[in-house]
Amino acid sequence: MRMIFNLLLNSLAIFVVSYILPGVKVESFWIAVIVAVVLGVINVILKPILIILTLPINILTFGLFTIVINGFLIILAGKIVPGFMVKSFWWAVLFSILISIVSSFLHSLSREGSY
């Protein structure tokens, strides 16, 4: 049950951030749910491999290269999911940063209410 709740919170974050950024388009909330699932699968399968392959540059940039990897993974999700479009790499990077912030905020609100 908690996993479904987290999926819905991440979908809400994707949906909200897509309205804020003009370079990112999500057609509906259900597309945002699909994007959240696809990003989750990509983050579980591809991200660890990419982190290991780019470890030297990641160490040199003190982990900031992970933001670049997140941007590429969001562009990949945009290619996979119809109805989810990202105009450029920089919009994808900004989208990834804002998703992280909004998602953290929503998750912190949900934890406060559960105590």
Secondary structure, DSSP 8 states (H G I E B T S, - for coil): -HHHHHHHHHHHHHHHHHHH-TTEEE-SHHHHHHHHHHHHHHHHHHHHHHHHHTHHHHHHTTTTHHHHHHHHHHHHHHHHSTTEEE-SHHHHHHHHHHHHHHHHHHHHHHHHHT-
